[in-house]
Amino acid sequence: MFLMYRPNTNLGTGSISYMLERQARYIRQAVEVLARDPGGVLEIRAEVEQRYDDEMRRRLAGSAWAGCVSWYKSASGRTSSNWPGLVSEYSRRTATSSLADFQADAVWRESGVAERDTFLTSVQEVPTVVATRFLDNVQERWVR
């Protein structure tokens, strides 16, 4: 599952709609990969997520948002809501998805996966059966 309007999406200038369109394009690419292997799962690799998080922390540390008290900062003082670069950089970085950044596993419905069985993402725990049903619906409706 993917999360839209996630951390590092807000802008000081620019259009949030544009950012969301870039996210939708990125997600569509992943769904197209999953459609080739119905029942499969893509999870971001932990080291890729950590590298990205470290980069965002470093870049935001010297930003205007880091030096003030505002809703942009968490209770611990971390600034994580804003994108630290230009919109054009965000567009370039989300233009293609690299399968090397993901752990790809096949989870077949025939394997007897129960609704209580889950896989853990960095955001929330999602029942695998629910994710599979969602992807099946996407495949049937939009991916041909």
Biotite code that builds the C-alpha atoms (Angstrom):
import biotite.structure as struc

atoms = struc.array([
    struc.Atom([0.000, 0.000, 0.000], chain_id="A", res_id=1, res_name="MET", atom_name="CA", element="C"),
    struc.Atom([1.159, 3.514, -0.680], chain_id="A", res_id=2, res_name="PHE", atom_name="CA", element="C"),
    struc.Atom([0.456, 6.666, 1.265], chain_id="A", res_id=3, res_name="LEU", atom_name="CA", element="C"),
    struc.Atom([-0.252, 9.919, -0.540], chain_id="A", res_id=4, res_name="MET", atom_name="CA", element="C"),
    struc.Atom([0.296, 13.355, 0.955], chain_id="A", res_id=5, res_name="TYR", atom_name="CA", element="C"),
    struc.Atom([2.875, 11.853, 3.213], chain_id="A", res_id=6, res_name="ARG", atom_name="CA", element="C"),
    struc.Atom([5.792, 13.407, 5.071], chain_id="A", res_id=7, res_name="PRO", atom_name="CA", element="C"),
    struc.Atom([7.993, 15.625, 2.912], chain_id="A", res_id=8, res_name="ASN", atom_name="CA", element="C"),
    struc.Atom([5.132, 16.606, 0.595], chain_id="A", res_id=9, res_name="THR", atom_name="CA", element="C"),
    struc.Atom([4.181, 20.127, 1.754], chain_id="A", res_id=10, res_name="ASN", atom_name="CA", element="C"),
    struc.Atom([5.679, 23.110, -0.016], chain_id="A", res_id=11, res_name="LEU", atom_name="CA", element="C"),
    struc.Atom([6.665, 26.628, 0.886], chain_id="A", res_id=12, res_name="GLY", atom_name="CA", element="C"),
    struc.Atom([5.815, 27.599, -2.684], chain_id="A", res_id=13, res_name="THR", atom_name="CA", element="C"),
    struc.Atom([4.240, 25.626, -5.499], chain_id="A", res_id=14, res_name="GLY", atom_name="CA", element="C"),
    struc.Atom([1.188, 23.453, -5.897], chain_id="A", res_id=15, res_name="SER", atom_name="CA", element="C"),
    struc.Atom([0.306, 20.549, -3.628], chain_id="A", res_id=16, res_name="ILE", atom_name="CA", element="C"),
    struc.Atom([-1.895, 19.250, -6.448], chain_id="A", res_id=17, res_name="SER", atom_name="CA", element="C"),
    struc.Atom([1.213, 18.929, -8.608], chain_id="A", res_id=18, res_name="TYR", atom_name="CA", element="C"),
    struc.Atom([2.992, 16.980, -5.855], chain_id="A", res_id=19, res_name="MET", atom_name="CA", element="C"),
    struc.Atom([0.016, 14.637, -5.509], chain_id="A", res_id=20, res_name="LEU", atom_name="CA", element="C"),
    struc.Atom([-0.079, 14.082, -9.272], chain_id="A", res_id=21, res_name="GLU", atom_name="CA", element="C"),
    struc.Atom([3.592, 13.073, -9.154], chain_id="A", res_id=22, res_name="ARG", atom_name="CA", element="C"),
    struc.Atom([2.841, 10.663, -6.295], chain_id="A", res_id=23, res_name="GLN", atom_name="CA", element="C"),
    struc.Atom([-0.091, 9.151, -8.212], chain_id="A", res_id=24, res_name="ALA", atom_name="CA", element="C"),
    struc.Atom([2.167, 8.619, -11.246], chain_id="A", res_id=25, res_name="ARG", atom_name="CA", element="C"),
    struc.Atom([4.759, 6.857, -9.070], chain_id="A", res_id=26, res_name="TYR", atom_name="CA", element="C"),
    struc.Atom([2.114, 4.643, -7.444], chain_id="A", res_id=27, res_name="ILE", atom_name="CA", element="C"),
    struc.Atom([0.616, 3.781, -10.833], chain_id="A", res_id=28, res_name="ARG", atom_name="CA", element="C"),
    struc.Atom([3.987, 2.418, -11.939], chain_id="A", res_id=29, res_name="GLN", atom_name="CA", element="C"),
    struc.Atom([4.118, 0.153, -8.889], chain_id="A", res_id=30, res_name="ALA", atom_name="CA", element="C"),
    struc.Atom([0.545, -1.044, -9.436], chain_id="A", res_id=31, res_name="VAL", atom_name="CA", element="C"),
    struc.Atom([1.431, -1.908, -13.035], chain_id="A", res_id=32, res_name="GLU", atom_name="CA", element="C"),
    struc.Atom([4.315, -4.058, -11.755], chain_id="A", res_id=33, res_name="VAL", atom_name="CA", element="C"),
    struc.Atom([2.008, -5.757, -9.255], chain_id="A", res_id=34, res_name="LEU", atom_name="CA", element="C"),
    struc.Atom([-0.613, -6.365, -11.946], chain_id="A", res_id=35, res_name="ALA", atom_name="CA", element="C"),
    struc.Atom([1.881, -8.607, -13.754], chain_id="A", res_id=36, res_name="ARG", atom_name="CA", element="C"),
    struc.Atom([2.048, -10.803, -10.619], chain_id="A", res_id=37, res_name="ASP", atom_name="CA", element="C"),
    struc.Atom([-1.436, -10.767, -9.030], chain_id="A", res_id=38, res_name="PRO", atom_name="CA", element="C"),
    struc.Atom([-1.188, -11.284, -5.298], chain_id="A", res_id=39, res_name="GLY", atom_name="CA", element="C"),
    struc.Atom([2.337, -9.926, -5.130], chain_id="A", res_id=40, res_name="GLY", atom_name="CA", element="C"),
    struc.Atom([3.564, -7.409, -2.571], chain_id="A", res_id=41, res_name="VAL", atom_name="CA", element="C"),
    struc.Atom([6.052, -4.562, -2.937], chain_id="A", res_id=42, res_name="LEU", atom_name="CA", element="C"),
    struc.Atom([7.613, -3.188, 0.229], chain_id="A", res_id=43, res_name="GLU", atom_name="CA", element="C"),
    struc.Atom([10.231, -0.479, 0.339], chain_id="A", res_id=44, res_name="ILE", atom_name="CA", element="C"),
    struc.Atom([13.581, -1.817, 1.511], chain_id="A", res_id=45, res_name="ARG", atom_name="CA", element="C"),
    struc.Atom([14.486, -0.645, 5.016], chain_id="A", res_id=46, res_name="ALA", atom_name="CA", element="C"),
    struc.Atom([17.887, 0.694, 3.941], chain_id="A", res_id=47, res_name="GLU", atom_name="CA", element="C"),
    struc.Atom([16.310, 2.725, 1.117], chain_id="A", res_id=48, res_name="VAL", atom_name="CA", element="C"),
    struc.Atom([13.771, 4.234, 3.508], chain_id="A", res_id=49, res_name="GLU", atom_name="CA", element="C"),
    struc.Atom([16.505, 5.033, 6.048], chain_id="A", res_id=50, res_name="GLN", atom_name="CA", element="C"),
    struc.Atom([18.759, 6.645, 3.422], chain_id="A", res_id=51, res_name="ARG", atom_name="CA", element="C"),
    struc.Atom([15.869, 8.846, 2.227], chain_id="A", res_id=52, res_name="TYR", atom_name="CA", element="C"),
    struc.Atom([14.898, 9.768, 5.800], chain_id="A", res_id=53, res_name="ASP", atom_name="CA", element="C"),
    struc.Atom([18.502, 10.689, 6.636], chain_id="A", res_id=54, res_name="ASP", atom_name="CA", element="C"),
    struc.Atom([18.719, 12.878, 3.526], chain_id="A", res_id=55, res_name="GLU", atom_name="CA", element="C"),
    struc.Atom([15.456, 14.683, 4.358], chain_id="A", res_id=56, res_name="MET", atom_name="CA", element="C"),
    struc.Atom([16.552, 15.312, 7.968], chain_id="A", res_id=57, res_name="ARG", atom_name="CA", element="C"),
    struc.Atom([19.907, 16.677, 6.822], chain_id="A", res_id=58, res_name="ARG", atom_name="CA", element="C"),
    struc.Atom([18.428, 18.955, 4.172], chain_id="A", res_id=59, res_name="ARG", atom_name="CA", element="C"),
    struc.Atom([15.638, 20.248, 6.400], chain_id="A", res_id=60, res_name="LEU", atom_name="CA", element="C"),
    struc.Atom([17.965, 20.900, 9.357], chain_id="A", res_id=61, res_name="ALA", atom_name="CA", element="C"),
    struc.Atom([19.180, 24.129, 7.764], chain_id="A", res_id=62, res_name="GLY", atom_name="CA", element="C"),
    struc.Atom([15.813, 25.261, 6.443], chain_id="A", res_id=63, res_name="SER", atom_name="CA", element="C"),
    struc.Atom([13.633, 28.150, 7.578], chain_id="A", res_id=64, res_name="ALA", atom_name="CA", element="C"),
    struc.Atom([11.132, 25.625, 8.959], chain_id="A", res_id=65, res_name="TRP", atom_name="CA", element="C"),
    struc.Atom([13.713, 24.145, 11.333], chain_id="A", res_id=66, res_name="ALA", atom_name="CA", element="C"),
    struc.Atom([14.413, 27.479, 13.012], chain_id="A", res_id=67, res_name="GLY", atom_name="CA", element="C"),
    struc.Atom([10.923, 28.397, 14.164], chain_id="A", res_id=68, res_name="CYS", atom_name="CA", element="C"),
    struc.Atom([8.089, 27.120, 16.328], chain_id="A", res_id=69, res_name="VAL", atom_name="CA", element="C"),
    struc.Atom([5.280, 26.027, 14.031], chain_id="A", res_id=70, res_name="SER", atom_name="CA", element="C"),
    struc.Atom([2.985, 23.190, 13.056], chain_id="A", res_id=71, res_name="TRP", atom_name="CA", element="C"),
    struc.Atom([5.688, 22.062, 10.628], chain_id="A", res_id=72, res_name="TYR", atom_name="CA", element="C"),
    struc.Atom([7.600, 20.587, 13.575], chain_id="A", res_id=73, res_name="LYS", atom_name="CA", element="C"),
    struc.Atom([6.750, 17.570, 15.706], chain_id="A", res_id=74, res_name="SER", atom_name="CA", element="C"),
    struc.Atom([6.758, 17.647, 19.502], chain_id="A", res_id=75, res_name="ALA", atom_name="CA", element="C"),
    struc.Atom([10.338, 16.324, 19.370], chain_id="A", res_id=76, res_name="SER", atom_name="CA", element="C"),
    struc.Atom([11.383, 19.237, 17.125], chain_id="A", res_id=77, res_name="GLY", atom_name="CA", element="C"),
    struc.Atom([11.666, 17.250, 13.908], chain_id="A", res_id=78, res_name="ARG", atom_name="CA", element="C"),
    struc.Atom([10.600, 18.940, 10.681], chain_id="A", res_id=79, res_name="THR", atom_name="CA", element="C"),
    struc.Atom([9.126, 16.246, 8.452], chain_id="A", res_id=80, res_name="SER", atom_name="CA", element="C"),
    struc.Atom([6.128, 17.711, 6.664], chain_id="A", res_id=81, res_name="SER", atom_name="CA", element="C"),
    struc.Atom([7.932, 19.814, 4.055], chain_id="A", res_id=82, res_name="ASN", atom_name="CA", element="C"),
    struc.Atom([9.806, 18.975, 0.882], chain_id="A", res_id=83, res_name="TRP", atom_name="CA", element="C"),
    struc.Atom([13.278, 20.556, 1.124], chain_id="A", res_id=84, res_name="PRO", atom_name="CA", element="C"),
    struc.Atom([13.890, 20.975, -2.603], chain_id="A", res_id=85, res_name="GLY", atom_name="CA", element="C"),
    struc.Atom([12.412, 22.372, -5.769], chain_id="A", res_id=86, res_name="LEU", atom_name="CA", element="C"),
    struc.Atom([9.226, 20.974, -7.298], chain_id="A", res_id=87, res_name="VAL", atom_name="CA", element="C"),
    struc.Atom([11.243, 20.045, -10.402], chain_id="A", res_id=88, res_name="SER", atom_name="CA", element="C"),
    struc.Atom([13.539, 17.878, -8.263], chain_id="A", res_id=89, res_name="GLU", atom_name="CA", element="C"),
    struc.Atom([10.520, 16.110, -6.744], chain_id="A", res_id=90, res_name="TYR", atom_name="CA", element="C"),
    struc.Atom([9.166, 15.498, -10.226], chain_id="A", res_id=91, res_name="SER", atom_name="CA", element="C"),
    struc.Atom([12.471, 13.995, -11.406], chain_id="A", res_id=92, res_name="ARG", atom_name="CA", element="C"),
    struc.Atom([12.808, 11.784, -8.338], chain_id="A", res_id=93, res_name="ARG", atom_name="CA", element="C"),
    struc.Atom([9.291, 10.386, -8.644], chain_id="A", res_id=94, res_name="THR", atom_name="CA", element="C"),
    struc.Atom([9.301, 10.027, -12.450], chain_id="A", res_id=95, res_name="ALA", atom_name="CA", element="C"),
    struc.Atom([10.403, 6.403, -12.306], chain_id="A", res_id=96, res_name="THR", atom_name="CA", element="C"),
    struc.Atom([10.368, 3.750, -9.632], chain_id="A", res_id=97, res_name="SER", atom_name="CA", element="C"),
    struc.Atom([13.324, 1.447, -9.264], chain_id="A", res_id=98, res_name="SER", atom_name="CA", element="C"),
    struc.Atom([12.430, -2.139, -8.444], chain_id="A", res_id=99, res_name="LEU", atom_name="CA", element="C"),
    struc.Atom([15.805, -2.361, -6.698], chain_id="A", res_id=100, res_name="ALA", atom_name="CA", element="C"),
    struc.Atom([14.350, -0.081, -4.003], chain_id="A", res_id=101, res_name="ASP", atom_name="CA", element="C"),
    struc.Atom([11.647, -2.626, -3.185], chain_id="A", res_id=102, res_name="PHE", atom_name="CA", element="C"),
    struc.Atom([11.406, -6.065, -1.640], chain_id="A", res_id=103, res_name="GLN", atom_name="CA", element="C"),
    struc.Atom([9.108, -7.954, -4.014], chain_id="A", res_id=104, res_name="ALA", atom_name="CA", element="C"),
    struc.Atom([7.321, -11.017, -2.675], chain_id="A", res_id=105, res_name="ASP", atom_name="CA", element="C"),
    struc.Atom([4.538, -13.108, -4.138], chain_id="A", res_id=106, res_name="ALA", atom_name="CA", element="C"),
    struc.Atom([1.702, -13.736, -1.701], chain_id="A", res_id=107, res_name="VAL", atom_name="CA", element="C"),
    struc.Atom([-0.669, -16.124, -3.406], chain_id="A", res_id=108, res_name="TRP", atom_name="CA", element="C"),
    struc.Atom([-4.319, -16.187, -2.395], chain_id="A", res_id=109, res_name="ARG", atom_name="CA", element="C"),
    struc.Atom([-4.280, -19.985, -2.765], chain_id="A", res_id=110, res_name="GLU", atom_name="CA", element="C"),
    struc.Atom([-1.694, -20.251, 0.013], chain_id="A", res_id=111, res_name="SER", atom_name="CA", element="C"),
    struc.Atom([-4.424, -20.031, 2.635], chain_id="A", res_id=112, res_name="GLY", atom_name="CA", element="C"),
    struc.Atom([-3.562, -16.562, 3.899], chain_id="A", res_id=113, res_name="VAL", atom_name="CA", element="C"),
    struc.Atom([-6.067, -15.684, 6.604], chain_id="A", res_id=114, res_name="ALA", atom_name="CA", element="C"),
    struc.Atom([-7.491, -12.198, 7.015], chain_id="A", res_id=115, res_name="GLU", atom_name="CA", element="C"),
    struc.Atom([-5.653, -11.874, 10.327], chain_id="A", res_id=116, res_name="ARG", atom_name="CA", element="C"),
    struc.Atom([-2.273, -12.396, 8.613], chain_id="A", res_id=117, res_name="ASP", atom_name="CA", element="C"),
    struc.Atom([-0.603, -9.097, 7.900], chain_id="A", res_id=118, res_name="THR", atom_name="CA", element="C"),
    struc.Atom([2.472, -7.510, 6.467], chain_id="A", res_id=119, res_name="PHE", atom_name="CA", element="C"),
    struc.Atom([3.988, -4.449, 8.097], chain_id="A", res_id=120, res_name="LEU", atom_name="CA", element="C"),
    struc.Atom([4.637, -1.268, 6.194], chain_id="A", res_id=121, res_name="THR", atom_name="CA", element="C"),
    struc.Atom([6.400, 1.763, 7.564], chain_id="A", res_id=122, res_name="SER", atom_name="CA", element="C"),
    struc.Atom([3.055, 3.467, 8.065], chain_id="A", res_id=123, res_name="VAL", atom_name="CA", element="C"),
    struc.Atom([0.497, 0.938, 9.218], chain_id="A", res_id=124, res_name="GLN", atom_name="CA", element="C"),
    struc.Atom([-0.313, -2.728, 9.455], chain_id="A", res_id=125, res_name="GLU", atom_name="CA", element="C"),
    struc.Atom([-2.516, -3.842, 6.564], chain_id="A", res_id=126, res_name="VAL", atom_name="CA", element="C"),
    struc.Atom([-4.257, -7.230, 6.236], chain_id="A", res_id=127, res_name="PRO", atom_name="CA", element="C"),
    struc.Atom([-2.782, -8.986, 3.196], chain_id="A", res_id=128, res_name="THR", atom_name="CA", element="C"),
    struc.Atom([-6.182, -10.157, 2.023], chain_id="A", res_id=129, res_name="VAL", atom_name="CA", element="C"),
    struc.Atom([-7.451, -6.569, 1.988], chain_id="A", res_id=130, res_name="VAL", atom_name="CA", element="C"),
    struc.Atom([-4.381, -5.445, 0.013], chain_id="A", res_id=131, res_name="ALA", atom_name="CA", element="C"),
    struc.Atom([-4.832, -8.310, -2.441], chain_id="A", res_id=132, res_name="THR", atom_name="CA", element="C"),
    struc.Atom([-8.509, -7.495, -2.958], chain_id="A", res_id=133, res_name="ARG", atom_name="CA", element="C"),
    struc.Atom([-7.622, -3.842, -3.511], chain_id="A", res_id=134, res_name="PHE", atom_name="CA", element="C"),
    struc.Atom([-5.011, -4.709, -6.118], chain_id="A", res_id=135, res_name="LEU", atom_name="CA", element="C"),
    struc.Atom([-7.379, -7.152, -7.815], chain_id="A", res_id=136, res_name="ASP", atom_name="CA", element="C"),
    struc.Atom([-9.941, -4.354, -8.146], chain_id="A", res_id=137, res_name="ASN", atom_name="CA", element="C"),
    struc.Atom([-7.319, -1.983, -9.543], chain_id="A", res_id=138, res_name="VAL", atom_name="CA", element="C"),
    struc.Atom([-6.169, -4.590, -12.037], chain_id="A", res_id=139, res_name="GLN", atom_name="CA", element="C"),
    struc.Atom([-9.706, -5.369, -13.192], chain_id="A", res_id=140, res_name="GLU", atom_name="CA", element="C"),
    struc.Atom([-10.698, -1.732, -13.606], chain_id="A", res_id=141, res_name="ARG", atom_name="CA", element="C"),
    struc.Atom([-7.642, 0.166, -14.807], chain_id="A", res_id=142, res_name="TRP", atom_name="CA", element="C"),
    struc.Atom([-4.783, -2.094, -15.783], chain_id="A", res_id=143, res_name="VAL", atom_name="CA", element="C"),
    struc.Atom([-5.214, -3.812, -19.141], chain_id="A", res_id=144, res_name="ARG", atom_name="CA", element="C"),
])
